[in-house]
């Protein structure tokens, strides 16, 4: 009787090792994808939080124009900004696109109606959508101007 492994035993061991390696590498790739996605989402949250706080502080509203500041940074995201207004929290919002760009700021037309007459809005709302990495991240902020 010889000591050692037969060719068949070595082939079976290599096959088992190969299957385990593929499974482990597949799992690691999934972890990397989730990590990258979480990092992208965290960057979007940071950009949106910074901008929406600045918009609340620095934005000006003079019926029907809402003027919003420029972005301090977009972290590589493309930006879509919309605004709406309402007289009280129970009313529905109807968002309209704002004009401008991240470097110069935005101008939004915000209209409110009291019955059929235009009125100054008591609340303004901004919907910010940041797009990047194949995903869109919507954010929303409402305040009394």
C-alpha positions in Angstrom: 0.0 0.0 0.0 1.4 3.4 -1.0 1.3 6.5 1.1 -0.1 9.7 -0.4 -3.2 10.8 -2.4 -4.5 9.4 -5.6 -5.1 11.5 -8.7 -8.9 11.2 -8.2 -8.6 12.5 -4.6 -6.6 15.5 -5.7 -9.1 16.4 -8.4 -12.0 16.2 -6.0 -10.1 18.4 -3.5 -9.3 20.9 -6.2 -13.0 21.0 -7.3 -14.2 21.5 -3.7 -11.6 24.3 -3.2 -12.7 25.9 -6.5 -16.4 25.9 -5.6 -15.7 27.3 -2.2 -13.4 30.0 -3.7 -16.1 31.1 -6.2 -18.7 31.3 -3.4 -16.5 33.4 -1.1 -15.4 35.7 -3.9 -19.0 36.2 -5.0 -19.9 37.1 -1.5 -17.1 39.6 -1.3 -18.1 41.2 -4.5 -21.6 41.6 -3.1 -20.2 43.2 0.1 -18.1 45.7 -2.1 -21.3 46.6 -4.1 -23.3 47.3 -0.9 -20.4 49.3 0.6 -20.1 51.4 -2.6 -23.9 52.0 -2.6 -24.0 52.9 1.0 -21.1 55.4 0.5 -22.9 57.0 -2.4 -26.1 57.3 -0.4 -24.2 58.8 2.6 -22.6 61.4 0.3 -26.0 62.3 -1.1 -27.4 62.7 2.4 -24.5 65.0 3.4 -24.9 67.2 0.2 -28.7 67.4 0.6 -28.6 68.2 4.3 -26.1 70.9 3.7 -27.9 72.5 0.8 -31.5 72.3 2.3 -30.3 73.9 5.5 -28.6 76.7 3.6 -31.7 77.1 1.4 -33.9 77.5 4.5 -31.5 80.0 6.0 -30.4 82.0 2.9 -33.4 81.5 0.6 -35.7 84.5 0.0 -39.3 84.5 -0.9 -41.1 87.4 -2.4 -44.5 86.3 -3.8 -44.3 84.5 -6.2 -40.5 84.1 -6.5 -38.4 81.9 -4.3 -34.6 82.5 -4.7 -32.3 79.7 -3.5 -28.5 79.8 -3.0 -25.9 78.0 -5.1 -24.5 74.7 -3.9 -21.2 74.8 -2.0 -20.5 71.3 -3.4 -22.4 68.6 -5.3 -20.0 65.7 -4.8 -20.4 64.7 -8.4 -24.2 64.4 -8.3 -26.5 65.9 -10.9 -29.1 68.2 -9.4 -32.8 68.6 -10.0 -34.6 71.2 -7.9 -38.3 71.8 -7.7 -40.4 74.1 -5.4 -43.9 74.5 -4.3 -45.9 76.5 -1.8 -49.1 76.3 0.3 -51.1 78.4 2.6 -51.5 75.7 5.3 -50.1 72.2 6.0 -53.3 70.5 5.0 -53.1 71.6 1.4 -51.5 69.5 -1.3 -48.2 70.5 -2.9 -47.7 71.0 -6.6 -44.0 71.1 -7.4 -42.7 73.1 -10.4 -39.1 73.0 -11.7 -36.7 75.8 -10.7 -34.5 77.6 -13.2 -30.8 78.1 -12.6 -27.8 75.8 -11.9 -25.7 74.6 -8.9 -23.0 77.3 -9.3 -25.2 80.4 -9.7 -28.3 79.5 -7.6 -31.9 78.9 -8.5 -35.1 80.9 -9.0 -38.4 79.2 -8.5 -41.9 80.4 -9.1 -44.1 79.4 -6.2 -47.8 80.2 -6.4 -50.5 79.8 -3.8 -54.2 80.5 -4.3 -56.7 81.6 -1.7 -59.9 80.6 -3.4 -59.2 81.8 -6.9 -57.0 84.8 -6.0 -53.2 84.6 -5.8 -51.8 84.9 -2.3 -48.5 84.9 -0.6 -47.6 81.4 0.5 -47.2 80.7 4.2 -45.1 77.6 3.6 -42.6 76.9 0.8 -41.2 73.4 0.0 -38.2 72.3 -1.9 -37.7 68.9 -3.5 -34.1 68.2 -4.2 -33.2 65.1 -6.3 -29.5 64.1 -6.5 -28.6 61.6 -9.2 -25.4 59.6 -9.5 -24.1 56.1 -9.8 -27.3 54.9 -11.6 -29.5 56.0 -8.6 -31.7 59.0 -7.8 -31.9 60.2 -4.2 -34.9 62.5 -3.5 -34.9 64.9 -0.5 -37.6 67.3 0.8 -37.7 70.3 3.1 -40.5 72.7 3.9 -40.4 75.9 6.0 -42.2 79.1 6.7 -40.3 81.9 4.8 
